Amino acid sequence: MDKAVQSELHVRVRELVNQFLIDEFEADPDILRPDAAFRESLNLDSLDYVDMVVIIENVFGFKMKAEDFQNIRTFQDFYDFIARHQKTL
């Protein structure tokens, strides 16, 4: 994948992720910064993570497991994880 396509993919992933976090989890748009702490900023419970897995499958078309969240520290980690599993949007 060339850099322009990869960059466009990352931008699109970030937009889609931020939108579903705002719509489904009532996240404050001001906290959705790449360097912000993912778990601490969202303050989600275990059922919210289950919901998030379902949304990711529906929006992005791949299965994410609950244990995949273990290595996600920042929003950028989350965006990168989703982008790595995407071919195109």
Secondary structure, 3 states (H helix, E strand, C coil): CCHHHHHHHHHHHHHHHHHHHHHHHCCCHHHCCCCCEHHHHHCCCHHHHHHHHHHHHHHHCCCCCHHHHHHCCEHHHHHHHHHHCCCCC
